[in-house]
Amino acid sequence: MPTTTIRIEDDLKERVGAAARRLGKTPHAFMLEAIARTVDELERDDALRRVVEARWAGFLRDGEAVSSEDMARWVRARVRGEQAARPRSRRVLP
């Protein structure tokens, strides 16, 4: 595994060390997990953004959407464990 050096202020270094000790980890392990968690979050955000942009483009193209009431009714049924038909989209743009 290659080595990467980072420079951090003394106060942050102390805070990282204290946080790592509270979790029973080394500062190195703590920082690796923090970096991995941040990268994972960014990748999930990017994936979600791509889905949202694709759906928005579809909405603008087709002008169809599911009403919030129909969607809420479907979600509540699914949460209760019921089999529910997916709500149908309707044209909302001319």
C-alpha positions in Angstrom: 0.0 0.0 0.0 1.5 3.4 -1.0 2.1 6.0 1.7 0.5 9.5 1.6 1.5 12.2 3.9 -0.9 14.9 5.1 -0.2 18.0 7.1 -2.7 19.0 9.7 -2.8 21.7 12.3 -1.7 20.6 15.8 -5.1 21.2 17.3 -6.8 19.0 14.7 -4.2 16.3 15.2 -5.0 16.3 19.0 -8.7 16.1 18.3 -8.2 13.2 15.9 -6.1 11.4 18.5 -8.7 11.9 21.2 -11.5 10.8 19.0 -9.6 7.7 17.9 -8.8 6.8 21.5 -12.5 7.1 22.4 -13.3 4.6 19.7 -10.4 2.3 20.5 -8.7 3.0 17.2 -5.4 4.3 16.1 -5.4 7.8 14.6 -4.3 6.2 11.3 -7.3 3.9 11.3 -9.6 6.7 12.3 -8.5 8.9 9.5 -8.7 6.1 6.9 -12.3 5.4 7.9 -13.2 9.1 7.9 -11.7 9.5 4.4 -13.5 6.3 3.1 -16.8 7.4 4.7 -16.5 10.8 3.0 -15.7 9.4 -0.4 -18.6 6.8 -0.1 -21.0 9.7 0.8 -19.8 11.7 -2.2 -20.2 8.8 -4.6 -23.7 8.1 -3.3 -24.6 11.7 -3.7 -23.3 11.7 -7.2 -25.3 8.6 -8.1 -28.4 10.0 -6.6 -27.9 13.3 -8.5 -27.6 11.3 -11.8 -30.9 9.5 -11.1 -32.6 12.8 -10.2 -31.3 14.5 -13.3 -32.4 11.6 -15.5 -35.9 11.6 -14.0 -36.2 15.4 -14.3 -35.2 15.1 -18.0 -37.9 12.4 -18.4 -40.4 14.6 -16.7 -39.6 17.6 -19.0 -39.7 15.3 -22.0 -43.0 13.5 -21.2 -44.7 15.9 -18.8 -45.9 13.0 -16.6 -45.7 12.6 -12.9 -47.2 10.7 -10.0 -49.2 12.8 -7.6 -47.8 13.1 -4.1 -51.1 11.7 -2.6 -50.9 8.6 -4.8 -47.2 8.1 -4.0 -47.8 8.6 -0.2 -50.7 6.0 -0.3 -48.4 3.5 -2.1 -45.5 4.0 0.3 -47.7 3.6 3.3 -49.2 0.4 1.9 -45.7 -1.0 1.2 -44.5 0.0 4.7 -47.4 -2.0 6.1 -46.2 -5.0 4.1 -49.1 -4.9 1.7 -48.9 -5.6 -2.0 -49.9 -2.5 -3.8 -50.1 -1.5 -7.4 -47.6 1.1 -8.3 -49.2 4.5 -8.8 -49.7 5.5 -12.4 -48.2 8.7 -13.8 -50.4 11.4 -15.3 -49.7 14.1 -17.7 -49.2 17.4 -15.8 -47.5 19.5 -18.4 -49.1 20.6 -21.6 
